[in-house]
Amino acid sequence: MDGSFLVIGVSAGVCAGLMAFIITYIEYMHDYSNRSMPLRFALESAAFAFFVFFALSVLVGFIWERAYVSQ
């Protein structure tokens, strides 16, 4: 793997994490009066979204390399 899927994975992961953070934070702000719990939940969802998108990108890159590039 030449690393391009790592770059794509990081950029997609950052974008997904940022969007998950914003959406989760805004939604939980309606339910809690203090800001610590929505911030914690938003950070957890952002980390999860980043990991999922990064892992999927690396997996697709590995499969792509093994199936199509090596022929």
Backbone bond lengths (Angstrom), bond angles and torsions (degrees), N, CA, C in turn:
res aa  C-N    CA-C-N  psi(-1)  N-CA   C-N-CA  omega(-1)  CA-C   N-CA-C  phi
1 M - - - 1.459 - - 1.526 107.28 -
2 D 1.291 116.37 131.36 1.457 120.53 -173.25 1.518 114.16 -86.73
3 G 1.283 119.69 -2.46 1.447 121.79 175.92 1.513 114.29 100.73
4 S 1.314 117.16 -9.81 1.464 118.49 -179.03 1.523 111.15 -67.22
5 F 1.322 116.67 -33.41 1.461 119.01 178.30 1.522 111.64 -73.09
6 L 1.322 117.23 -24.15 1.462 119.29 173.26 1.518 110.92 -69.31
7 V 1.314 116.22 -40.52 1.470 120.20 177.68 1.522 109.91 -66.01
8 I 1.324 116.66 -44.39 1.462 120.62 177.47 1.520 110.05 -63.35
9 G 1.323 117.63 -40.02 1.455 121.12 179.55 1.515 112.90 -65.11
10 V 1.312 116.65 -41.16 1.473 119.81 178.63 1.517 110.39 -66.85
11 S 1.335 116.74 -44.88 1.463 118.44 -178.61 1.529 111.52 -67.62
12 A 1.316 118.08 -41.45 1.464 120.64 177.12 1.522 110.59 -67.36
13 G 1.326 117.46 -37.29 1.454 121.21 178.57 1.517 112.40 -66.30
14 V 1.322 116.69 -40.82 1.464 120.19 178.25 1.520 110.10 -65.43
15 C 1.318 116.68 -43.78 1.467 120.67 178.70 1.529 110.78 -62.66
16 A 1.322 117.57 -45.97 1.463 121.15 179.53 1.520 110.99 -65.73
17 G 1.314 117.44 -40.79 1.455 120.66 178.31 1.511 112.87 -64.40
18 L 1.317 116.30 -40.79 1.458 120.40 178.34 1.524 111.27 -64.97
19 M 1.314 116.46 -45.09 1.461 119.66 179.06 1.526 111.41 -65.52
20 A 1.322 117.44 -40.59 1.467 120.08 177.72 1.521 110.97 -64.40
21 F 1.326 116.89 -39.16 1.460 120.37 177.82 1.524 111.21 -62.27
22 I 1.321 116.55 -48.03 1.470 120.51 -177.70 1.523 110.92 -62.92
23 I 1.323 116.80 -48.11 1.464 120.37 -178.11 1.521 111.15 -63.68
24 T 1.323 117.42 -46.36 1.465 120.70 -177.90 1.519 111.18 -66.71
25 Y 1.314 117.15 -41.59 1.464 120.20 -179.14 1.527 111.54 -63.44
26 I 1.320 116.46 -44.79 1.457 119.56 -179.79 1.527 111.12 -65.35
27 E 1.312 117.21 -40.68 1.465 119.65 -179.10 1.526 112.04 -68.16
28 Y 1.332 117.50 -41.65 1.465 119.69 -179.43 1.525 112.93 -76.58
29 M 1.319 118.30 -18.58 1.463 120.10 176.64 1.530 111.55 -63.28
30 H 1.333 116.52 -26.95 1.462 120.51 178.71 1.525 112.09 -72.92
31 D 1.330 117.61 -22.96 1.462 121.58 -173.48 1.520 114.48 -98.71
32 Y 1.321 118.40 -19.57 1.460 121.84 -175.51 1.531 110.02 -122.26
33 S 1.315 115.07 143.50 1.468 118.70 179.38 1.536 112.21 -83.90
34 N 1.326 116.84 -34.29 1.470 118.63 176.41 1.527 109.31 -90.69
35 R 1.323 117.07 167.31 1.460 120.67 -174.83 1.527 113.91 -100.37
36 S 1.311 118.01 -3.06 1.465 118.81 -175.74 1.530 112.25 -75.56
37 M 1.315 117.92 -40.78 1.461 119.81 -178.85 1.533 112.21 -69.12
38 P 1.332 120.18 -46.27 1.471 118.41 176.66 1.528 112.69 -61.56
39 L 1.314 117.15 -35.08 1.457 120.47 177.89 1.523 111.01 -65.15
40 R 1.319 116.37 -41.91 1.474 120.83 179.32 1.524 110.96 -64.62
41 F 1.340 116.74 -46.66 1.458 120.32 179.28 1.523 111.56 -64.11
42 A 1.311 116.73 -38.45 1.463 120.75 179.59 1.529 111.25 -66.86
43 L 1.327 117.32 -39.61 1.471 119.96 177.23 1.518 111.76 -66.35
44 E 1.334 117.03 -37.83 1.463 120.13 177.27 1.521 111.36 -64.10
45 S 1.323 117.10 -44.50 1.468 119.45 -179.63 1.525 110.84 -68.93
46 A 1.327 118.12 -34.54 1.459 120.78 177.49 1.529 111.18 -65.95
47 A 1.314 116.73 -42.43 1.471 119.95 178.26 1.520 111.12 -64.62
48 F 1.322 116.92 -40.53 1.462 120.39 179.11 1.528 110.79 -65.21
49 A 1.325 117.50 -44.99 1.463 120.88 179.74 1.527 110.77 -63.14
50 F 1.333 117.45 -41.85 1.459 120.13 177.52 1.525 110.83 -60.23
51 F 1.318 116.85 -47.52 1.460 120.33 -178.09 1.524 111.34 -62.27
52 V 1.329 117.76 -43.40 1.467 120.99 -178.36 1.527 110.50 -63.67
53 F 1.320 117.73 -47.83 1.461 119.50 -178.86 1.521 111.86 -67.51
54 F 1.310 118.08 -37.30 1.457 120.76 177.78 1.534 110.84 -66.14
55 A 1.325 116.51 -45.34 1.464 120.29 -179.88 1.527 111.45 -64.25
56 L 1.322 117.50 -41.46 1.464 119.97 178.44 1.523 111.49 -64.56
57 S 1.291 117.81 -38.12 1.454 120.74 179.13 1.523 111.57 -66.54
58 V 1.308 117.16 -42.48 1.463 120.49 177.90 1.527 110.27 -66.15
59 L 1.321 117.28 -39.27 1.462 120.95 178.24 1.527 111.19 -64.79
60 V 1.303 117.41 -44.08 1.467 120.71 177.68 1.525 110.31 -63.40
61 G 1.302 117.76 -40.65 1.457 120.80 177.45 1.517 112.51 -62.56
62 F 1.310 116.16 -40.61 1.465 120.11 178.37 1.526 110.82 -65.99
63 I 1.323 116.93 -45.16 1.465 120.72 179.79 1.520 110.31 -65.70
64 W 1.323 116.98 -42.68 1.461 121.25 179.48 1.526 110.97 -59.43
65 E 1.320 115.85 -44.07 1.466 119.68 -179.07 1.512 111.12 -66.01
66 R 1.310 117.24 -43.23 1.469 120.51 -177.55 1.518 111.73 -70.85
67 A 1.323 118.76 -35.12 1.452 120.70 -173.53 1.524 113.64 -89.20
68 Y 1.323 117.85 -40.67 1.459 119.51 -170.12 1.512 114.84 -111.87
69 V 1.308 118.50 -37.20 1.449 120.63 -174.26 1.520 111.39 -77.89
70 S 1.303 117.93 -32.06 1.470 120.37 -174.79 1.521 111.97 -78.93
71 Q 1.328 119.77 -6.75 1.473 120.81 -178.29 1.499 112.19 -75.35
